[in-house]
Amino acid sequence: MSVELRLALQEQRGADLAQRVIRLLGPFAGTEEALDAGCGTGAVALALAPHVDEVVGVDTRSDYLEAARATAPENVRFQEGDVMSIPYGYAEFDLVCCHRVLHHVRRPELAVSELARVARPGGKVFIADQLGSIDPLLSLELDRFERLRDATHQRLLPDTDIRGYLDANDLVLLSSEVTREHVDLEERLVLGGFDEDERLRIRGPAPAKPYEIEVGWYVARKPGM
């Protein structure tokens, strides 16, 4: 996904994301150390910044990080790092966040293990991602379509998989919810930099119609303290 598309989506979703982050992860003491793993252009890090002591964002793409630094307040810093191998030690963060990242990861179960590893006992792990279907045939079709419009896409996870990964890492689910989003496919493809031929290949011959996706939001607690 291009930097321009990431920033456009961040602007569209920014106010709603900030409100949801505050509602799901608050109340805050103001002393928390937070991690935004797979931060992209910093949407979650920027939403957390007014409420915590410090936020660290890590991502593998230097162009995303450069764009994120351009608007970051003093208590937010960004560095290169992979959600599959987070460059921090055990139990370093009170809040560990991973927003719309898991479907880009080849081994999402290992990514969730990393999120759990760097969370402090008593800390919270926040995961949000577009959801797949428990119907394997429908999931294959969804993944085929998502991969056409974003080559970094791996696999949409159904709700049961994400819950299973949390449970496998002894994380206690505190809350979960599913929201629905209407996506303007044509607008998304244009913002993504696809030319007319590429847009035709992805959407087919008919004019692109808005479609609906489901996003799962999960907050879990690491036992201890």
C-alpha positions as semicolon CSV with decimal commas, in nm:
position;residue;x (nm);y (nm);z (nm)
1;M;0,000;0,000;0,000
2;S;0,133;0,343;-0,092
3;V;0,215;0,608;0,168
4;E;-0,049;0,831;0,011
5;L;-0,321;0,568;0,053
6;R;-0,216;0,497;0,411
7;L;-0,232;0,865;0,498
8;A;-0,569;0,908;0,324
9;L;-0,719;0,613;0,515
10;Q;-0,564;0,740;0,837
11;E;-0,734;1,075;0,788
12;Q;-1,069;0,911;0,710
13;R;-1,058;0,681;1,012
14;G;-0,867;0,905;1,253
15;A;-1,145;1,047;1,469
16;D;-1,330;0,716;1,500
17;L;-1,009;0,528;1,577
18;A;-0,908;0,775;1,848
19;Q;-1,247;0,747;2,017
20;R;-1,242;0,367;1,999
21;V;-0,887;0,341;2,135
22;I;-0,978;0,562;2,432
23;R;-1,296;0,365;2,501
24;L;-1,139;0,020;2,468
25;L;-0,806;0,082;2,641
26;G;-0,892;0,354;2,894
27;P;-0,896;0,478;3,158
28;F;-0,530;0,576;3,136
29;A;-0,299;0,660;3,424
30;G;-0,085;0,876;3,197
31;T;0,229;0,682;3,289
32;E;0,189;0,397;3,041
33;E;0,459;0,287;2,799
34;A;0,286;0,179;2,476
35;L;0,392;-0,006;2,162
36;D;0,228;0,023;1,820
37;A;0,353;-0,289;1,639
38;G;0,328;-0,267;1,260
39;C;0,249;0,101;1,306
40;G;0,238;0,201;0,940
41;T;0,208;0,579;0,929
42;G;0,133;0,593;1,303
43;A;-0,246;0,598;1,337
44;V;-0,268;0,416;1,671
45;A;0,048;0,577;1,809
46;L;-0,094;0,923;1,744
47;A;-0,429;0,827;1,897
48;L;-0,256;0,706;2,216
49;A;-0,006;0,990;2,248
50;P;-0,223;1,238;2,445
51;H;-0,310;0,975;2,706
52;V;0,014;0,791;2,787
53;D;0,373;0,874;2,881
54;E;0,542;0,736;2,569
55;V;0,456;0,548;2,252
56;V;0,698;0,354;2,034
57;G;0,594;0,260;1,681
58;V;0,775;-0,010;1,484
59;D;0,734;-0,102;1,119
60;T;0,945;-0,259;0,844
61;R;0,881;0,019;0,592
62;S;1,104;0,322;0,620
63;D;0,875;0,534;0,400
64;Y;0,584;0,475;0,639
65;L;0,804;0,567;0,936
66;E;0,927;0,884;0,768
67;A;0,567;0,995;0,709
68;A;0,474;0,908;1,068
69;R;0,762;1,111;1,213
70;A;0,647;1,419;1,021
71;T;0,345;1,467;1,250
72;A;0,457;1,289;1,568
73;P;0,448;1,473;1,904
74;E;0,748;1,463;2,138
75;N;0,636;1,154;2,329
76;V;0,613;0,937;2,016
77;R;0,912;0,781;1,841
78;F;0,935;0,541;1,550
79;Q;1,193;0,281;1,451
80;E;1,230;-0,001;1,204
81;G;1,120;-0,338;1,338
82;D;0,918;-0,644;1,249
83;V;0,605;-0,757;1,434
84;M;0,736;-1,112;1,390
85;S;1,050;-1,022;1,587
86;I;0,982;-0,711;1,793
87;P;1,313;-0,543;1,884
88;Y;1,238;-0,518;2,257
89;G;1,281;-0,743;2,556
90;Y;1,034;-0,933;2,768
91;A;0,758;-0,734;2,944
92;E;0,863;-0,381;2,840
93;F;0,521;-0,227;2,764
94;D;0,197;-0,160;2,951
95;L;-0,001;-0,142;2,625
96;V;0,081;-0,341;2,312
97;C;-0,121;-0,263;1,999
98;C;-0,146;-0,422;1,657
99;H;-0,390;-0,250;1,421
100;R;-0,483;-0,404;1,083
101;V;-0,155;-0,592;1,058
102;L;-0,219;-0,964;1,109
103;H;-0,366;-1,024;0,763
104;H;-0,033;-0,907;0,617
105;V;0,170;-1,155;0,826
106;R;0,261;-1,502;0,701
107;R;0,258;-1,654;1,052
108;P;0,008;-1,447;1,254
109;E;0,024;-1,689;1,548
110;L;0,392;-1,601;1,592
111;A;0,313;-1,230;1,573
112;V;0,058;-1,263;1,855
113;S;0,318;-1,451;2,061
114;E;0,553;-1,155;2,014
115;L;0,283;-0,911;2,125
116;A;0,228;-1,119;2,438
117;R;0,602;-1,145;2,505
118;V;0,668;-0,771;2,519
119;A;0,356;-0,694;2,728
120;R;0,406;-0,652;3,103
121;P;0,215;-0,875;3,345
122;G;-0,114;-0,696;3,403
123;G;-0,072;-0,507;3,076
124;K;-0,312;-0,500;2,782
125;V;-0,280;-0,635;2,429
126;F;-0,499;-0,468;2,166
127;I;-0,557;-0,630;1,826
128;A;-0,779;-0,504;1,546
129;D;-0,805;-0,652;1,198
130;Q;-1,032;-0,716;0,905
131;L;-1,202;-1,051;0,960
132;G;-1,228;-1,351;0,733
133;S;-1,502;-1,613;0,714
134;I;-1,526;-1,952;0,883
135;D;-1,642;-2,080;0,541
136;P;-1,316;-2,190;0,371
137;L;-1,447;-2,133;0,018
138;L;-1,568;-1,784;0,099
139;S;-1,236;-1,709;0,270
140;L;-1,044;-1,818;-0,041
141;E;-1,248;-1,579;-0,255
142;L;-1,207;-1,292;-0,007
143;D;-0,833;-1,348;0,010
144;R;-0,802;-1,367;-0,369
145;F;-0,976;-1,031;-0,402
146;E;-0,777;-0,867;-0,120
147;R;-0,449;-0,992;-0,270
148;L;-0,537;-0,841;-0,608
149;R;-0,571;-0,493;-0,459
150;D;-0,286;-0,531;-0,209
151;A;-0,002;-0,770;-0,290
152;T;0,116;-0,773;0,074
153;H;-0,207;-0,942;0,185
154;Q;-0,167;-1,296;0,321
155;R;-0,489;-1,424;0,479
156;L;-0,793;-1,284;0,656
157;L;-0,839;-1,446;0,994
158;P;-1,184;-1,542;1,122
159;D;-1,282;-1,434;1,472
160;T;-1,223;-1,784;1,609
161;D;-0,858;-1,783;1,497
162;I;-0,778;-1,454;1,668
163;R;-0,946;-1,568;1,988
164;G;-0,749;-1,892;1,966
165;Y;-0,417;-1,707;1,932
166;L;-0,497;-1,497;2,239
167;D;-0,589;-1,807;2,437
168;A;-0,278;-1,993;2,324
169;N;-0,065;-1,716;2,478
170;D;-0,261;-1,716;2,806
171;L;-0,405;-1,374;2,732
172;V;-0,740;-1,314;2,900
173;L;-0,994;-1,155;2,667
174;L;-1,146;-0,847;2,831
175;S;-1,363;-0,721;2,546
176;S;-1,433;-0,779;2,180
177;E;-1,659;-0,631;1,918
178;V;-1,716;-0,645;1,545
179;T;-1,783;-0,338;1,334
180;R;-1,882;-0,311;0,969
181;E;-1,725;-0,070;0,724
182;H;-1,844;0,032;0,379
183;V;-1,553;0,052;0,136
184;D;-1,563;0,253;-0,185
185;L;-1,353;0,019;-0,398
186;E;-1,302;0,259;-0,689
187;E;-1,182;0,535;-0,459
188;R;-0,952;0,291;-0,277
189;L;-0,798;0,170;-0,604
190;V;-0,743;0,524;-0,731
191;L;-0,578;0,627;-0,405
192;G;-0,369;0,311;-0,425
193;G;-0,219;0,432;-0,751
194;F;-0,375;0,168;-0,980
195;D;-0,419;0,276;-1,341
196;E;-0,739;0,207;-1,537
197;D;-0,622;-0,130;-1,672
198;E;-0,525;-0,247;-1,325
199;R;-0,853;-0,127;-1,177
200;L;-1,042;-0,316;-1,449
201;R;-0,846;-0,634;-1,370
202;I;-0,933;-0,609;-1,000
203;R;-1,295;-0,495;-1,013
204;G;-1,406;-0,666;-1,336
205;P;-1,594;-0,501;-1,623
206;A;-1,879;-0,365;-1,413
207;P;-1,845;-0,030;-1,230
208;A;-1,706;-0,084;-0,881
209;K;-1,971;-0,085;-0,608
210;P;-1,916;-0,017;-0,238
211;Y;-1,874;-0,336;-0,041
212;E;-1,883;-0,415;0,329
213;I;-1,609;-0,561;0,545
214;E;-1,605;-0,672;0,908
215;V;-1,337;-0,556;1,151
216;G;-1,275;-0,730;1,483
217;W;-1,151;-0,537;1,789
218;Y;-0,998;-0,730;2,081
219;V;-0,853;-0,623;2,414
220;A;-0,684;-0,886;2,628
221;R;-0,491;-0,878;2,954
222;K;-0,163;-1,051;3,028
223;P;-0,203;-1,228;3,365
224;G;0,006;-1,118;3,660
225;M;0,038;-0,835;3,908
